[in-house]
Amino acid sequence: MANLQDLKDDLAKAAHGITTKEAWEKGICIECKEPAAPKCHTSDGRGEYHISGMCEECWDALFADEDEEE
């Protein structure tokens, strides 16, 4: 049975074409594939990048509709 990290890597690869670790190593966003640092404007955004590999701008866009509903 695969471990949790293997499952996470498989899901990221299927959804984004790269793993979170690959995105971190390249310094890019797992979603938009652009350099992540210039697109992480707050400490929360930088923290999220270190969790998900997604830059703050892509993260905000992903959840924009949910924020508008609240």
JOSULLIN-V548806 format. One record per backbone hydrogen bond with DSSP energy under -1.0 kcal/mol. NH is the residue of the N-H (numbers start at 1). CO is the residue of the C=O. Records with the same first field share a line. If there is no record, write none. Layout:
BEGIN
NH->CO ; CO
END
This chain:
BEGIN
7->3
8->4
9->5
10->6
11->7
12->8
13->9
14->10
15->11
16->12
17->13
23->19
24->20
25->21
26->22
27->23
28->23
29->34
30->53
33->29
36->27
39->36
40->37
46->42
47->43
48->44
49->45
50->46
52->48
53->49
57->39
59->55
60->56
61->57
62->58
63->59
67->63
68->64
69->65
70->66
END
